[in-house]
Amino acid sequence: MIKHLLSMDQLAAEDIIRILDTADSLRQVTDRPIKKLATLRGRTVCNLFYEASTRTRISFELAAKRLSADVINFSADSKSAVAKGESFKDTAWTLEAMGVDAIIVRHSSSGAPHQLAQWVKASVLNAGDGSHEHPTQALLDLFSIREHFKDFQGLRVAIVGDILHSRVARSNVRGLVTLGADVTLVGPPTLIPRQATTWGASINYDLDEVIEDVDICYLLRVQQERQSEQLFPSLREYAALWGLDSRRLARMRPESLVMHPGPMNRGVEIAAEVSESPRSIILDQVANGLAVRMSLLYLMLGGREEGGLE
């Protein structure tokens, strides 16, 4: 298994399948009266978060604890050494001196996890870097899709919305294309980057043109906090042209699904009634994040060499 998980580009199809299969086995742990394995006892995992997060940080923390690892949570807030002027490199060296085995890093700067991996001996897992990638989100999304569709080959997926600022979109396109899915990026022309034509996905600016043919409609949050300029006229117009409402949901194929990485802007990219419909697997995505992150920690920190999952 790879030492660091920095990008979905590192993973071939067989690597992804191995991670998903391991997650499927580890998910059984959550059904036990005692929801722990001793696999990573004595190991230390650090959540190094320079950006606010709820789902990702809690999911990684719980995954590490389920495998019996010790967990350190570091947030770059007003109470941390970062507020006193400590650099990213100094923080990395401090964690290295403490002997941590894995660092889960979330940072507003694209490429920060790659740089961190140059400074430390610990395994580094990218929990989101700027507008670059979010590989563990893509893996839990693939796991969620596999629960409903037997094969990715030829699966039609529309990723809709703010592609320009979305690390989730980049990682998901790479993972889906690697496994053989047909991906279409949909959104306003101003929110689809020019280089998206090289990602292996097709591009369409009209959601109504593709909505009837997709197996999965994956909606992205409109990231207003990352936009330095107004890239579409209004949220109302965005919702009308690219939001998934009950009218568009009714036009989708009977077996098609709705996904969203969260948090949601209800009434913008997704209507409240759509997010709560039986076709939505948004809560499944959250639940599956635990098993997938357990799988990654298990494989990357040597669990496979130490024995089975008993």
C-alpha positions in Angstrom: 0.0 0.0 0.0 1.2 3.6 -0.7 2.8 5.5 2.2 0.9 8.8 1.6 -2.5 9.5 0.1 -2.2 12.9 -1.5 -4.1 12.5 -4.8 -6.5 10.1 -6.5 -3.8 10.0 -9.3 -1.8 7.7 -7.1 -4.5 5.0 -7.2 -5.0 2.5 -10.0 -8.3 0.7 -10.3 -7.0 -2.3 -8.3 -5.9 -0.1 -5.5 -9.3 1.6 -5.3 -11.1 -1.8 -5.2 -8.7 -3.0 -2.5 -9.6 0.0 -0.3 -13.3 -0.4 -0.9 -13.2 -4.2 -0.2 -11.3 -3.6 3.0 -13.8 -0.9 4.0 -16.6 -3.4 3.4 -15.0 -5.8 5.8 -14.2 -3.2 8.4 -17.8 -1.8 8.4 -18.8 -5.0 10.2 -17.0 -3.7 13.2 -19.7 -1.1 13.7 -22.3 -3.8 14.2 -20.4 -5.4 17.1 -21.2 -4.7 20.8 -17.6 -3.5 21.2 -16.8 -1.4 18.1 -13.0 -1.7 18.2 -10.1 -3.5 16.7 -6.7 -3.6 18.3 -4.9 -3.2 14.9 -3.4 0.2 15.5 -2.9 0.0 19.3 0.3 2.0 20.1 0.1 4.1 16.9 -0.6 7.8 17.0 -2.7 9.7 14.4 -2.9 13.5 14.3 -5.7 15.5 12.7 -3.9 18.6 11.5 -6.7 21.0 10.4 -6.0 24.5 9.1 -9.6 24.7 7.8 -12.8 24.3 9.7 -14.5 20.9 9.3 -17.1 18.8 11.0 -17.7 15.6 9.0 -14.1 14.9 7.8 -12.4 15.6 11.1 -14.9 13.6 13.2 -14.9 10.8 10.7 -11.1 10.5 10.8 -11.0 10.7 14.6 -13.6 8.0 15.0 -11.9 5.8 12.4 -8.6 6.0 14.2 -10.2 5.3 17.6 -12.1 2.3 16.2 -8.7 0.9 15.3 -7.4 1.6 18.8 -5.0 4.4 17.8 -4.2 7.4 19.9 -5.5 10.6 18.4 -4.3 14.2 18.5 -6.5 16.9 17.2 -4.8 20.1 16.1 -6.8 23.1 14.9 -5.2 26.3 13.6 -7.4 28.6 15.7 -6.7 31.5 18.0 -5.6 29.2 20.8 -2.9 27.4 18.7 0.7 28.1 18.2 -0.2 29.1 14.6 -1.8 32.2 16.0 1.5 33.0 17.7 3.4 32.9 14.4 4.4 29.2 14.1 4.9 28.2 10.5 3.5 25.1 8.8 7.0 23.7 8.6 7.6 24.2 12.3 4.3 22.5 13.2 5.2 19.6 11.0 8.6 19.2 12.7 6.9 19.4 16.1 4.6 16.6 15.2 7.6 14.6 13.8 9.4 15.1 17.0 6.4 13.7 18.9 6.6 10.5 16.9 3.2 10.5 15.2 2.6 7.7 12.7 0.0 9.4 10.5 -1.0 13.0 9.9 -4.4 13.9 8.4 -4.1 17.3 7.0 -6.7 19.8 5.7 -5.3 23.1 4.4 -6.6 26.1 2.4 -3.5 26.0 0.2 -3.4 23.6 -2.7 -0.3 21.3 -2.4 0.1 21.6 1.3 -0.2 17.8 1.9 2.5 17.2 -0.7 4.8 19.6 1.0 4.1 18.1 4.4 5.0 14.7 3.1 8.5 16.0 2.2 9.1 17.1 5.9 7.9 14.1 7.9 8.4 10.4 8.1 4.8 9.8 9.1 2.1 8.8 6.5 0.2 11.9 5.3 -3.4 11.7 4.2 -4.9 14.6 2.3 -8.2 15.6 3.9 -8.7 18.5 1.4 -6.2 21.0 0.1 -7.5 24.3 -1.3 -9.3 23.7 -4.6 -7.0 20.8 -5.5 -8.2 17.4 -4.2 -10.1 15.5 -1.5 -9.3 11.9 -2.1 -11.0 10.3 0.9 -14.3 12.0 0.0 -14.0 10.5 -3.5 -13.3 7.0 -2.1 -16.3 7.1 0.3 -18.4 8.3 -2.7 -17.2 5.4 -4.7 -18.0 3.0 -1.9 -21.5 4.5 -1.6 -22.1 4.1 -5.3 -20.9 0.5 -5.3 -23.6 -0.3 -2.7 -26.2 0.4 -5.4 -24.5 -0.4 -8.7 -22.6 -3.6 -9.4 -20.3 -2.1 -12.0 -18.8 1.3 -12.6 -18.1 0.5 -16.3 -20.4 2.7 -18.3 -22.1 4.2 -15.2 -23.3 7.7 -16.1 -22.5 10.3 -13.5 -23.3 14.1 -13.7 -21.3 16.2 -11.3 -23.1 19.5 -11.1 -22.3 22.9 -9.8 -19.2 24.8 -8.7 -16.5 22.7 -10.4 -14.0 25.6 -10.4 -13.6 25.7 -6.6 -14.3 22.0 -5.8 -11.6 19.7 -4.7 -14.3 17.0 -4.4 -15.1 17.3 -8.1 -11.5 16.8 -9.1 -11.0 13.7 -7.0 -14.3 12.2 -8.0 -13.7 12.6 -11.7 -10.3 10.9 -11.3 -11.7 8.0 -9.3 -14.8 7.5 -11.5 -12.9 7.6 -14.8 -10.3 5.2 -13.4 -13.1 2.7 -12.7 -14.7 3.1 -16.1 -17.6 5.5 -15.5 -18.8 8.2 -17.9 -18.6 11.5 -16.2 -20.2 14.8 -17.3 -19.4 18.1 -15.6 -22.4 20.5 -15.5 -22.6 24.1 -14.4 -22.3 27.7 -15.4 -19.4 28.3 -17.9 -17.8 30.6 -15.3 -17.7 27.7 -12.7 -16.1 25.1 -15.0 -12.3 25.5 -15.3 -10.7 25.5 -18.7 -8.4 22.6 -17.8 -11.5 20.4 -17.0 -11.4 19.3 -20.7 -8.2 17.3 -19.8 -9.8 15.4 -16.9 -11.5 12.7 -19.0 -15.0 14.0 -18.5 -17.4 15.6 -20.9 -18.8 19.1 -20.3 -22.3 20.4 -20.5 -23.8 23.7 -19.4 -27.4 22.7 -19.4 -28.6 20.3 -16.6 -31.9 19.7 -18.3 -30.1 18.2 -21.3 -28.5 15.4 -19.2 -30.8 14.9 -16.2 -32.9 12.1 -17.9 -29.9 10.0 -18.8 -27.7 9.9 -15.7 -27.5 7.1 -13.1 -26.2 9.5 -10.5 -26.6 13.3 -10.1 -23.8 14.5 -7.8 -24.5 18.0 -6.6 -21.7 20.3 -5.3 -22.1 23.1 -2.8 -21.9 26.6 -4.2 -18.7 27.8 -2.4 -19.4 31.5 -2.0 -16.6 31.9 0.5 -14.0 30.9 -2.1 -15.3 33.3 -4.8 -13.5 36.6 -5.1 -15.9 37.8 -7.7 -19.6 37.2 -8.6 -19.5 34.3 -11.1 -23.2 34.1 -11.7 -26.1 36.6 -11.4 -27.8 35.4 -8.3 -28.5 32.4 -6.1 -32.1 32.4 -7.3 -30.9 32.1 -11.0 -28.4 29.4 -10.1 -31.1 27.4 -8.4 -33.4 27.8 -11.4 -30.8 26.7 -13.9 -28.6 24.2 -12.1 -30.4 23.3 -8.9 -32.0 19.9 -8.5 -35.6 20.4 -7.5 -38.5 17.9 -7.4 -39.4 18.7 -11.0 -36.0 17.6 -12.3 -35.9 14.7 -9.8 -39.1 13.4 -11.4 -37.4 13.4 -14.8 -34.5 11.2 -13.6 -34.5 7.4 -14.2 -36.3 5.4 -11.6 -33.1 3.7 -10.3 -31.0 6.9 -10.4 -29.5 8.4 -7.2 -28.7 11.8 -5.7 -25.5 12.6 -3.9 -23.9 15.6 -2.2 -20.7 15.9 -0.2 -22.1 18.3 2.3 -22.7 20.7 3.8 -25.7 21.6 1.7 -27.1 24.9 0.6 -30.8 23.9 0.7 -32.8 25.7 -1.9 -29.7 26.6 -4.0 -28.0 23.5 -5.5 -30.5 21.1 -3.9 -34.1 21.5 -2.8 -35.0 20.3 0.7 -37.5 17.8 -0.5 -34.8 16.3 -2.9 -32.2 16.0 -0.1 -34.8 14.0 2.0 -36.2 11.8 -0.8 -35.6 8.0 -0.9 -33.4 8.6 -4.0 -30.9 10.6 -1.9 -28.0 8.7 -0.3 -26.4 11.7 1.3 -26.6 10.3 4.8 -25.1 7.0 3.5 -22.1 9.0 2.3 -21.5 10.3 5.8 -21.8 6.9 7.3 -19.6 5.2 4.7 -16.9 7.8 5.4 -16.0 6.1 8.6 -15.5 2.6 7.1 -13.4 4.0 4.2 -11.1 6.1 6.5 -10.7 3.0 8.7 -9.7 1.1 5.7 -7.1 3.6 4.7 -5.5 3.8 8.2 -5.6 0.0 8.4 -3.8 -0.5 5.1 -1.4 2.4 5.3 -0.2 1.8 8.9 0.5 -1.8 8.4 -2.7 -3.5 9.5 -2.6 -5.9 6.6 0.8 -7.2 7.5 -0.3 -7.8 11.1 -3.0 -10.2 10.3 -6.7 -10.5 9.3 -9.7 -8.6 10.4 -10.8 -11.0 13.2 
